[in-house]
Amino acid sequence: MTKIAVYPGTFDPITHGHISMVERAVSLFDEIIVAIAASNHKSTLFTLDERIAMAKQLFSKTPHVKVLSFSGLLVQFMEKKHANIVLRGIRTSGDMEYEFQLAIANRYLKPNIETVFLKPDERFAHVSASIVREIGMMGGDLSAFVPPDVITAFHKKNHGA
């Protein structure tokens, strides 16, 4: 049986922490689907198409990784993709509490769903997309948090260049 893990999120923007999680997960699963949420309930800096394009470019050379978008319930998306593993990163105890609640809800909706938690690489444990957005929108140096292509995307958003 093929082990397909879905790594869901808004990825607004995708960070070194996200990339590290996917690179580590590749050795654990047969396929990783980076599932970018359309996020109708959350305001995003980058459009869905921009977030998909950034992720596809960043993972273009990473074997066994697909980048797809989804809306609606994660478990419904996973069912369509024949996946039963949710991949999530845990940075803090606050993350753990929230992610544990999501894992229980997903399991309630679809009993064969398993959630696998990975701790982030220590270099990126403090990185969150919301912090990165704020630093980027204020013109701060993002090089420690995101790849150069994401920095370029921020400059385009901020300056229209």
N, C-alpha and C positions, 0 to 999 in steps of 0.2 A: 504494500500500500504506500502510495506517495504521500509524504508529509509536506503539506502546503501550509505555511504560516502566513497570516495576514497581519501586517503592521499598519494599523489605522491611525490617522491623525489629520489635522488640517495642514501641517507642514508649512506654516506661514510665518517665517520662511523655514526651509529645510536647513538644519544646522549640522555642525560637525558631530554633535551627539547623535542625531538621527542616523547619519551616515555610518558612524561607528557601530551602532546597534545592528544595522542591516549587514554590514561586513562581518560582524561576529556571528550573526544568525545564519549566514550562508553555510557555515560548517555544521550547523545543527539540523537543518531542514533541507528537503529536496528542492523546494521552491519558496521564494518569499514574494508576496504581493504587497507592495507599498500602496496602501489604499488611501487615496487622498479624498477627504470628506468635502463634499460640496459646501457643507456648513451653512445651512440656511438660518441657523439660530445664533450664529456668531459672526461678528463683523471681521473681515479679513483685509489685510493690506494688499495682498496680491490676489488677483483673480484666480479662479480655478484653473483656467488654461495656463496662466503663468506658473502656478505651483506645479502643475503636471509637467510642463516643459522643463523647469529647473530640475525636478527629480529625474526625469527621463535622461537628461543630459548627464547628470551626476552618476547615474547607475548604468549608463550605456555599456560600460565594459565590465560590469559586475555580473558574473555568471548566475543564472537561475533566479534573476530578479526581474519582476514585472512591475510597472507603474500603471495603476488604474485609478479611476475616480469612482466614487459611489455616493449615493444619497439614500436616505432612509435608514432602516435598521442594519447594523453591521451584520447580524446573524443571517439576514436575508441575502445580503451580498455574498457572505461566506458560503451559504448553501449553493448559490449559483456557480461559485468557483470551486466547489467540492473541497472546501477547506474546513478544518475543524480546530485549528490552533490560532489563537490570538497572541500576538507578540506585543509586549508592552515593556517600557522602561520605567524603572522606579528610582527616582533621585532622592526623595525625602520621605519621611514618615507620613506627611500629608498626601503625597502621591500614592503611598501604599493604601491608605484608607479609601481614597476615591477609586483607585483601580480595583481594589478588592470588591467594592460595591458593584462596579461595572461587571466584573467577572461573574459575580453571583447572578446578576440580572441576565447576562448573556446565557449562562448555564440554565437558568430557569426557562428562558425562551427556547433554547435549543440544548437539550441535555448532553449531547455529545461534544459540545464546545469545551475546549481546555484553554486556559490562559497561562502562558509562560511569561514570567517576569524575569527580565535581565537587569542587572544594575549597570549603569553607564560606565564607560571608561572614566577613571578618576579625573582625567584632564577635562572632561566635559560635564561632570556631575552638577555643576553650578549653572549650566547653560539651559535656558528655556527660550522658546521662540518669542514669547511676549517680551522678555528682557531684551532680546536681540532686536525686535521691532522698535522698541523705545530708543535704544542706543542708535540704531540706524536712522530713525526719523529725526533725531537730534543732531545728526552729522558726526556721531562718534565713530571710532575705529572699530570695525567689525571683523578684522582679520583673524582674531583669536576664536571667533565663534562660527563663522560661515566661510564656505569656499569663495574664491574670487568671482565666479559667475553670479553668485548671490549678491555680493557687494556691488557689482555692476548693475544688477537689477534694482537695488536700493537707490543708486545714483540716478537711474532713469526715473524712478518714482518721485524722488525729491527734486530733481532738477529738469526733468523732461528731456534729458540728453540721450 
